[in-house]
């Protein structure tokens, strides 16, 4: 990740994903896809869908937005 100062706001930092960062993201995505495929083979597609549904209910609907001010300072157990 590359970072630099934001010319519009002196205290704000601009972050930019580097080519290496994108490669790491692609590798991570491939690992998760492989893991999901393994789980599907182990427990079957219906059970995996059921598991994903339950996990989505536990995690909640709103996606975590890392560009939202204060996201890191809130207790992740608190409702959004």
Order of alpha helices (4+ residues) and beta strands (2+ residues): beta-beta-alpha-alpha
